[in-house]
Amino acid sequence: MNERLWNILVDSFPKLLRYGVEVTIPLTILSFLLALVIAVIVALIQYANVKVLRQICRFYIWIIRGTPLLVQLYLVFYGLPSVGVVIDAFPAAVLVLGFNEAAYMAETMRGALESVSRGQMEAGYCVGMNYVQIMMHVVLPQAFRTAFPALGNSMIAMLKETSMAATITVMEMFRQAQVINGRVYESLALYGEVALIYLLFCTILSWVQRFGEKRLATYGGNRS
Amino acid sequence: MMLEIKNVHKRFEALEVLKGIDLNVNKGDVVAILGPSGSGKTTFLRCLNFLERADQGEMVFDGERFDLHAASRADVARIRKKTAFVFQNYNLFLNKTVLQNVTLGLTVAGKMKKDQANEIAVEALRRVGMADKLNNYPAQLSGGQQQRVAIARGLVSNPEIIYFDEPTSALDPELIGEVLAVMRQLAEEGMTMLVVTHEMDFARHVSNKVLFMADGNVVESGPSQEFFEHPQQERSREFIKSILEARK
């Protein structure tokens, strides 16, 4: 490897990492938290079979899953201003990423909720608890435990998808790689480098996921 | 009379499951609800605790009249407070320990202090012989042990009556005895019980009344001994005979 290329890589690494830690990761965490809240609400509405709201949730999932993330980003950031809705790039990215991943996570949560036997709900009623109490103490804890691996996957997917925010001018890690590359024209080296940093982040996340799974209660079952 | 049930009707779409069931229960009665599969026994029991909504029917509980079809949410809560329900599949809360399973209703629904609830729960678990497994999870217990925990969970609210829905039907044969022993002990202590069961020995020797159902109707009801020794109806005679033959 020639010295110039090596110097470019060494110089860019801390810059890329900085944008990774300061923008990509916060963007991932905020979007994921938003997605989690939406997903749980959408899943609960479907689980409880609330009329009308249930139809709205199905419609939302249908729209989100049926259109590309990139198109959604463009619609919100470049499209909405023409009807007077102007959202800054970063919050727009959080909104779109959150609502996008939530559609998938809602299905994960719904499946996890339905995997908790209805008999436990009946038993809860028979000892005097109401619906909300049963959900909080019995059904949701079990559903989260079941959904945990799949939710971890969603978070990893989301981390990578934050790179798409570059297309709506969010200065995150991938956008920073593009900017540096615009100066030095070393696409292979720079995009390779940024790919490695994404890989590093995802590897750490999957460790966390595995560690969390081991730590989480298995309720005396044999899942390990 | 502690509990009077009149004219319970229930239909699932085209299928009429209950065609007007009546039952009178005195304090301390142990009523065995018998009948072939599909006769509506379980549905009848579930209607009494509003796990199913009856289409029609009336219940007089401690002199208070309730409409089994139109009971309000508050009425349902009141009736459930006086009763406990034991399921065929135990339905323990799988994310809770044995102790938590028994205290959850007290602390969450009854707003009882944790220490006090624990004390009551341990006492109930002692009654069913499960006080040595307080911190185990349901998945670590045998079916018989789970069912005994489920009975303890019912006992802690001091119910006036306990409904048992085929409490031993999901159990391996060698585990049935331990659950029946607990139920027999409760009966001897004077607990009022309604038991849907296929255990003829229990029906004959522990219960004092039998309600024999077939096709959503009451075929015969009366004292257990009379039912087994002098069944009045042809249908009852056939049923008893088929059970005795199946045993051979």
Interface residues (C-beta under 8 A of the other chain):
Chain A: V116 S117 G119 Q120 E122 A123 G124 Y125 C126 V127 G128 M129 N130 Q133 H137 V138 P141 Q142 R145 A217 Y219 G220 G221 N222
Chain B: N49 F50 L51 A77 R80 K81 T83 A84 F85 F87 N89 N91 L92 F93 L94 N95 K96 L104 G105 V108 A109 G110 N136 Y137 P138 A139 Q140 A150 R153 G154 S157
